[in-house]
Amino acid sequence: MKTLPLPQRLSLLDGATPLQPLERLSRHLGGPRLLLKRDDLGGLGGGGNKLRKLEFHLARALAQGCDTVLIDGGLQSNASRLLAAAAARLGLRCELVLRKRVPRTDAAYEHNGNVLLDRLLGATVHVVAGEVDSRALLEELAARARGEGRVPYVLPFGASDALGAMGYAECAREVLEQALAAGERVDRVVVACGSGGTQAGLVAGLAALGCAARVTGMSVLAPARDIRLRVHAIAEEALALLAPDMALGADAVEVDEAFLGSGYGLPTREMKEAVSLVARMEGLFLDPVYTGKAFAGLLGRIADGTIRRGETVVFLHTGGLPGLFAYVSAFDEAPPV
Ligand SMILES: Cc1ncc(COP(=O)(O)O)c(C=O)c1O
């Protein structure tokens, strides 16, 4: 397998994550063949997709002499929790600006899940109202840190830019290598899409490796049109770093918004069914905000024939388990499977 020309990174993951067939669920559905890429099993902070992006960003931050890292996100942000964990391991200060963008004020949402873990990890947490400009506040906090003689590094939203996307270009290579060794095909990768860097990295990585597998992003954040433009822009920039002589096709980025429901972090019936189905069929947990909706999208597109039963589909498990504990109320009644 060809290697990719990656920038400097540090190691947060402890090696390749497993690629596991979902035998029972694939049989239950009558196809497609489903493989699960276990990026929920990172070696740090409970695991999740942001670790691969942070490997590149934090290498750059350390090279700049940084002693304080800052990021913004929703109150139950997984990216923030993983940055706090990486900062703990590296001995950096960590400031999080967490925006209340989901209309919830119950104790589980405000104090459990990722919020609990952020505090345990020793991050300084600034909780702000949904309408606050969290990026401006981050810059203000960074300026304050500079004023105190510290060296801050502000992560982009969701750690999603071309540098962060390198993590998922490398993940694409890892998946192809594992599939080859296991005698599996890869026709399509399905992934939750929020800030877009994960999908962008996969798209750029597969293109750079000359692999024709489709990447279907299931939007969990915004209308598909906005997300598609964003993912395309990041993927183009990432591909320019990986293979400067290659260009991204106009239709390389596929984003499906049909399973977003009424908005970010708002549960849907299909999400609850998907979370229950995967738990009961495979003994594995999805999360309510990202992977639950993305898997619901996968099931929905299998049911309507968009994803064909003869395909082999890799579902990228991007983590998010702590979020389940902030969504107890959504699962008061488990849906019938
Ligand atoms: C568990 C989980 N899955 C998927 C995503 C989406 O990844 P991206 O923001 O790169 O689109 C996130 C982002 O926060 C996440 O926390």
The ligand as an SDF file (V2000), in Angstrom:
LIG
                    3D

 16 16  0  0  0  0  0  0  0  0999 V2000
  -18.5240   11.4870   17.7500 C   0  0  0  0  0  0  0  0  0  0  0  0
  -18.3550   12.3770   16.5780 C   0  0  0  0  0  0  0  0  0  0  0  0
  -18.6050   11.8920   15.3620 N   0  0  0  0  0  0  0  0  0  0  0  0
  -18.4940   12.6510   14.2510 C   0  0  0  0  0  0  0  0  0  0  0  0
  -18.1190   13.9670   14.3340 C   0  0  0  0  0  0  0  0  0  0  0  0
  -18.0550   14.7770   13.0710 C   0  0  0  0  0  0  0  0  0  0  0  0
  -16.7590   14.9730   12.6360 O   0  0  0  0  0  0  0  0  0  0  0  0
  -16.4060   16.2780   11.8060 P   0  0  0  0  0  0  0  0  0  0  0  0
  -16.6340   17.4360   12.7350 O   0  0  0  0  0  0  0  0  0  0  0  0
  -15.0220   16.1010   11.3900 O   0  0  0  0  0  0  0  0  0  0  0  0
  -17.3600   16.3460   10.6690 O   0  0  0  0  0  0  0  0  0  0  0  0
  -17.8400   14.5350   15.5770 C   0  0  0  0  0  0  0  0  0  0  0  0
  -17.4910   15.9450   15.6820 C   0  0  0  0  0  0  0  0  0  0  0  0
  -17.4870   16.5590   16.6980 O   0  0  0  0  0  0  0  0  0  0  0  0
  -17.9650   13.7140   16.7350 C   0  0  0  0  0  0  0  0  0  0  0  0
  -17.7160   14.2010   17.9600 O   0  0  0  0  0  0  0  0  0  0  0  0
  1  2  1  0
  2  3  1  0
  2 15  2  0
  3  4  2  0
  4  5  1  0
  5  6  1  0
  5 12  2  0
  6  7  1  0
  7  8  1  0
  8  9  2  0
  8 10  1  0
  8 11  1  0
 12 13  1  0
 12 15  1  0
 13 14  2  0
 15 16  1  0
M  END
$$$$
